[in-house]
């Protein structure tokens, strides 16, 4: 029997999963694009279950290159948006971050939702995915998007935030710009930690999230963190 030929979605997803990706999703982002990139109506959202560091960035950039190879072979246009910490100030790409974030692509691709801590929350991996995105005009079949938060009544990240920066409000596609985090409070605290301990991030809102909590992390050990 003749084997069915894989479509472009399957080719890209299978290749990325074999080469280090944890999750791969496809999204229709036509409703959230404007200006110079409005013709790139599809997105490939890539997530890996690793802390965002130099090695993680290398892996994500390599995965993006693999996507680009398939798109280029098909004659499609593309724009690779690098991982968040790999921004280059003053470049065209860096100016896109306020207009289009990896979280938009990931929620549109059904990978997760934006939690009360302002981070992408995956049902399987919680807020522990590091993300990258490739925009394209290729006719990719979109996955089903996630349209609203699934944090529901959980407020652990809010309750344990040492700065009360987390408002406890919930994200939805209908209200994407709701204030989830009081950014100034969070930033000031992280700067203080970096000065004292050399660490740029607090991490409590990641560690406390039930969706991504590791088995060896106990809630009891974090009590008092919000005082």
C-alpha positions as CSV (number, residue, x, y, z in Angstrom):
1,X,0.0,0.0,0.0
2,X,1.3,3.4,-0.9
3,X,2.2,5.4,2.2
4,X,0.4,8.7,2.7
5,X,2.6,11.8,2.1
6,X,3.0,13.9,5.2
7,X,1.7,17.5,5.0
8,X,3.9,20.4,6.0
9,X,2.6,20.6,9.5
10,X,3.6,17.0,10.1
11,X,7.0,17.3,8.5
12,X,7.9,20.3,10.6
13,X,6.5,18.9,13.9
14,X,8.1,15.5,13.5
15,X,11.4,17.0,12.7
16,X,11.5,19.4,15.6
17,X,10.3,16.8,18.1
18,X,13.1,14.5,17.0
19,X,15.7,17.3,17.4
20,X,15.0,18.7,20.8
21,X,11.6,20.4,20.8
22,X,9.3,19.5,23.7
23,X,6.1,20.9,22.0
24,X,5.4,22.3,18.6
25,X,2.2,24.2,17.6
26,X,0.8,25.9,14.6
27,X,-1.3,29.1,14.7
28,X,-3.4,31.4,12.7
29,X,-2.1,34.8,13.8
30,X,-3.8,37.0,11.1
31,X,-5.9,38.8,13.7
32,X,-3.0,40.0,15.8
33,X,-0.6,41.1,13.1
34,X,-0.3,44.5,11.6
35,X,2.0,46.7,9.4
36,X,5.1,45.2,7.9
37,X,4.4,41.6,9.0
38,X,0.7,41.4,8.3
39,X,1.2,39.1,5.3
40,X,2.8,36.4,7.6
41,X,-0.5,34.9,8.8
42,X,0.8,31.6,10.2
43,X,3.1,30.9,13.1
44,X,5.2,27.9,14.2
45,X,5.4,28.0,18.0
46,X,8.3,26.1,19.5
47,X,8.7,25.2,23.2
48,X,11.4,23.3,25.1
49,X,11.2,22.3,28.7
50,X,14.4,24.0,29.9
51,X,15.4,27.0,31.8
52,X,16.2,29.9,29.5
53,X,20.0,30.1,29.4
54,X,22.7,30.2,26.7
55,X,22.4,26.5,25.8
56,X,18.6,26.7,25.6
57,X,18.9,29.7,23.2
58,X,21.2,27.7,21.0
59,X,18.8,24.8,20.9
60,X,15.8,27.1,20.1
61,X,17.8,28.9,17.3
62,X,18.8,25.6,15.8
63,X,15.1,24.5,15.8
64,X,14.1,27.8,14.1
65,X,16.7,27.1,11.4
66,X,15.2,23.7,10.8
67,X,11.8,25.3,10.3
68,X,13.2,27.9,8.0
69,X,14.9,25.2,5.8
70,X,11.5,23.6,5.2
71,X,9.8,26.9,4.5
72,X,12.6,28.0,2.1
73,X,12.4,24.7,0.2
74,X,8.7,25.3,-0.3
75,X,9.2,28.9,-1.5
76,X,7.5,30.5,1.4
77,X,8.3,33.8,3.2
78,X,9.2,33.7,6.8
79,X,10.4,35.8,9.8
80,X,12.2,34.2,12.7
81,X,11.6,35.8,16.0
82,X,14.4,34.8,18.4
83,X,14.1,33.7,22.0
84,X,13.2,36.6,24.5
85,X,16.7,36.9,26.0
86,X,18.3,36.9,22.6
87,X,17.0,40.4,21.7
88,X,19.3,42.8,19.8
89,X,18.4,46.4,20.6
90,X,17.8,48.6,17.6
91,X,17.2,45.8,15.1
92,X,14.0,45.3,13.2
93,X,13.3,42.1,15.2
94,X,13.7,43.9,18.6
95,X,11.0,46.4,17.6
96,X,8.5,43.6,17.0
97,X,8.5,42.4,20.6
98,X,5.9,45.0,21.9
99,X,3.7,44.1,18.9
100,X,4.1,40.3,18.8
101,X,5.3,38.0,21.6
102,X,6.0,34.3,21.7
103,X,3.1,34.0,24.2
104,X,0.7,35.2,21.5
105,X,1.8,32.5,19.1
106,X,1.8,29.8,21.8
107,X,-1.7,30.6,23.0
108,X,-2.9,30.8,19.4
109,X,-1.3,27.4,18.8
110,X,-3.0,25.8,21.8
111,X,0.2,25.2,23.7
112,X,-1.0,27.0,26.8
113,X,-2.5,30.1,28.2
114,X,-1.1,33.2,29.9
115,X,-1.3,32.6,33.7
116,X,-1.9,35.0,36.5
117,X,1.9,35.2,36.8
118,X,2.1,36.6,33.3
119,X,3.9,33.5,32.0
120,X,2.8,31.0,29.5
121,X,1.3,28.0,31.3
122,X,1.3,24.6,29.6
123,X,-1.0,21.9,31.0
124,X,1.9,19.5,30.9
125,X,4.9,21.7,31.8
126,X,3.4,24.7,33.6
127,X,5.4,27.9,33.2
128,X,8.7,26.0,32.4
129,X,8.7,26.2,28.6
130,X,11.2,28.5,26.8
131,X,9.8,29.7,23.5
132,X,10.7,30.8,20.0
133,X,8.5,31.6,17.0
134,X,8.7,31.5,13.2
135,X,6.1,33.6,11.3
136,X,5.4,32.6,7.7
137,X,2.9,32.9,4.8
138,X,2.9,29.1,4.3
139,X,-0.6,27.5,4.4
140,X,-0.1,25.7,7.7
141,X,-3.2,24.1,9.3
142,X,-3.7,25.9,12.7
143,X,-4.1,24.0,15.9
144,X,-7.0,24.9,18.2
145,X,-6.2,28.1,20.1
146,X,-6.6,28.5,23.9
147,X,-8.9,31.5,24.4
148,X,-8.9,32.0,28.2
149,X,-6.9,31.3,31.3
150,X,-7.3,28.0,33.0
151,X,-5.9,29.1,36.3
152,X,-9.4,29.5,37.7
153,X,-9.5,29.9,41.5
154,X,-5.8,29.1,42.0
155,X,-3.9,32.2,43.4
156,X,-0.8,30.5,44.7
157,X,1.5,32.7,42.6
158,X,-0.3,35.8,43.8
159,X,-0.3,34.8,47.4
160,X,3.4,33.8,47.5
161,X,4.7,36.8,45.4
162,X,7.1,38.6,47.8
163,X,6.2,42.0,46.3
164,X,2.5,41.6,45.7
165,X,3.2,42.3,42.0
166,X,0.7,39.7,40.8
167,X,-2.8,41.2,40.7
168,X,-4.7,37.9,40.5
169,X,-6.6,39.0,37.4
170,X,-7.1,36.5,34.5
171,X,-6.0,36.7,30.9
172,X,-8.3,36.0,27.9
173,X,-8.1,36.6,24.2
174,X,-11.0,39.1,24.7
175,X,-9.0,41.0,27.2
176,X,-5.3,40.3,26.3
177,X,-3.9,43.5,27.9
178,X,-5.4,43.1,31.4
179,X,-2.8,44.0,34.1
180,X,-1.6,40.7,35.4
181,X,1.7,42.0,36.8
182,X,2.7,45.3,38.3
183,X,5.8,45.4,36.4
184,X,7.6,48.1,38.3
185,X,7.3,46.1,41.6
186,X,8.5,42.9,40.0
187,X,11.5,44.6,38.2
188,X,12.6,46.5,41.3
189,X,12.6,43.3,43.4
190,X,14.6,41.4,40.7
191,X,17.2,44.1,40.6
192,X,17.5,44.0,44.3
193,X,18.0,40.2,44.2
194,X,20.6,40.5,41.5
195,X,22.5,43.1,43.5
196,X,22.5,41.0,46.7
197,X,22.6,37.4,45.3
198,X,23.7,37.8,41.7
199,X,20.4,36.2,40.5
200,X,18.3,38.2,38.0
201,X,15.0,36.4,38.7
202,X,13.0,35.5,41.8
203,X,11.4,32.3,40.4
204,X,8.7,31.8,43.1
205,X,5.8,32.3,40.7
206,X,7.3,29.5,38.6
207,X,8.1,27.1,41.4
208,X,4.7,27.4,43.1
209,X,2.6,26.8,40.0
210,X,0.7,23.5,40.4
211,X,1.0,22.8,36.6
212,X,4.7,22.9,36.5
213,X,5.8,22.0,40.1
214,X,8.5,19.4,40.4
215,X,7.8,16.5,42.7
216,X,10.6,17.6,45.1
217,X,9.2,21.1,45.5
218,X,7.0,21.4,48.6
219,X,4.5,24.2,49.0
220,X,5.2,24.2,52.7
221,X,8.8,25.1,52.1
222,X,7.7,28.4,50.4
223,X,5.3,29.5,53.1
224,X,5.9,33.1,54.2
225,X,7.3,34.1,50.8
226,X,4.5,36.6,50.3
227,X,5.1,38.4,53.5
